[in-house]
Amino acid sequence: QVQLVESGGGLVQPGGSLRLSCTASGIIFRIYAMGWFRQAPGKEREFVAAISWSGDITNYADSVRGRFTISKDNAKNTVYLQMNTLKPEDTAVYYCNVHTTTGTFWGQGTQVTVSS
């Protein structure tokens, strides 16, 4: 079993920044990739960003490219999402996931609210 714990969400004004963290723990033999998704009220969950665990290959949704940066710390099994120039439309619950040899696992989510 793999557990994911996210942190770093909160309330921020438009144009502000937040940094999300997500740490994976439990029985992990190998991580292939970690990523972030988000779900706004009344909308489906959507992809935000992902990073491969070796090779540091990153991928971003068009809506966040150039504003968000995903990074990782392999030794800590932790992925980060630096979010800059936040917009009201970035308001959502942000979920972390991890792809491992034993499957894909999800965190409980952390709320990000962008509002003045």
C-alpha positions as CSV (number, residue, x, y, z in Angstrom):
1,Q,0.0,0.0,0.0
2,V,1.2,3.5,-0.9
3,Q,0.1,6.6,0.8
4,L,0.4,10.2,-0.5
5,V,0.2,13.3,1.6
6,E,-0.2,16.7,0.0
7,S,0.4,20.0,1.6
8,G,0.8,23.7,0.7
9,G,-2.6,24.7,-0.4
10,G,-4.4,27.8,0.7
11,L,-5.9,31.1,-0.2
12,V,-3.9,33.5,-2.4
13,Q,-4.7,36.6,-4.3
14,P,-4.6,36.7,-8.1
15,G,-1.0,37.0,-9.3
16,G,0.3,35.3,-6.2
17,S,2.3,32.1,-5.7
18,L,1.9,28.8,-3.9
19,R,4.1,25.7,-3.6
20,L,2.4,22.4,-3.2
21,S,4.3,19.3,-1.9
22,C,3.4,15.6,-2.1
23,T,5.2,12.8,-0.4
24,A,4.8,9.1,-1.1
25,S,5.3,6.5,1.6
26,G,4.7,2.8,2.2
27,I,5.8,-0.2,0.2
28,I,7.3,1.3,-2.9
29,F,9.6,-0.7,-5.1
30,R,9.9,1.7,-8.0
31,I,8.4,5.0,-9.0
32,Y,7.9,5.6,-12.7
33,A,6.4,9.1,-12.4
34,M,4.5,11.5,-10.2
35,G,2.0,14.2,-11.2
36,W,-0.6,16.7,-10.3
37,F,-4.3,16.9,-11.3
38,R,-7.0,19.3,-10.2
39,Q,-10.7,19.4,-10.0
40,A,-12.8,22.6,-9.8
41,P,-16.4,22.6,-8.5
42,G,-18.7,21.2,-11.1
43,K,-15.9,20.1,-13.4
44,E,-14.0,16.9,-14.2
45,R,-10.6,16.2,-12.8
46,E,-7.9,17.5,-15.2
47,F,-4.3,16.9,-15.7
48,V,-1.9,19.7,-14.6
49,A,1.7,18.4,-14.7
50,A,3.8,15.3,-14.4
51,I,7.5,14.4,-14.1
52,S,9.3,11.1,-14.8
53,W,11.3,9.7,-11.9
54,S,14.4,9.1,-14.0
55,G,15.4,11.5,-16.8
56,D,13.4,14.4,-15.4
57,I,11.0,14.5,-18.3
58,T,8.2,17.0,-17.6
59,N,4.8,17.6,-19.1
60,Y,2.3,20.4,-18.5
61,A,-1.3,21.3,-19.4
62,D,-1.4,24.2,-21.8
63,S,-3.3,26.2,-19.2
64,V,-0.4,26.2,-16.7
65,R,2.7,26.0,-18.9
66,G,5.0,28.9,-18.2
67,R,3.4,29.6,-14.9
68,F,3.7,26.3,-13.0
69,T,6.9,24.2,-12.5
70,I,7.0,20.6,-11.3
71,S,10.0,19.2,-9.6
72,K,11.0,16.3,-7.4
73,D,13.3,15.0,-4.7
74,N,14.0,11.3,-5.4
75,A,15.5,10.7,-2.0
76,K,12.4,11.9,-0.3
77,N,9.8,10.4,-2.7
78,T,8.4,14.0,-3.0
79,V,7.1,16.0,-5.8
80,Y,6.5,19.7,-5.8
81,L,4.4,22.1,-7.8
82,Q,5.5,25.7,-7.8
83,M,2.5,27.8,-9.0
84,N,3.2,31.4,-10.0
85,T,1.0,34.1,-11.4
86,L,-2.1,32.4,-10.1
87,K,-5.5,33.1,-11.6
88,P,-9.0,32.7,-10.2
89,E,-9.5,29.9,-12.7
90,D,-6.7,27.9,-11.0
91,T,-9.0,27.5,-8.0
92,A,-9.5,23.8,-7.4
93,V,-8.7,20.8,-5.3
94,Y,-5.2,19.7,-6.3
95,Y,-4.5,16.0,-6.3
96,C,-1.1,14.3,-6.4
97,N,-0.6,10.8,-8.0
98,V,2.2,8.3,-8.3
99,H,2.8,5.6,-10.8
100,T,4.6,2.6,-9.3
101,T,5.3,-1.0,-10.1
102,T,2.3,-2.0,-8.0
103,G,-0.2,0.5,-9.5
104,T,-1.3,4.2,-9.5
105,F,-2.2,5.8,-6.2
106,W,-3.8,9.2,-5.3
107,G,-3.6,11.6,-2.5
108,Q,-6.6,13.1,-0.7
109,G,-6.2,16.5,-2.3
110,T,-5.4,20.0,-1.1
111,Q,-7.5,23.1,-1.7
112,V,-6.1,26.0,-3.7
113,T,-8.3,29.2,-3.8
114,V,-7.3,32.2,-5.8
115,S,-9.4,35.2,-4.9
116,S,-9.1,38.8,-4.0
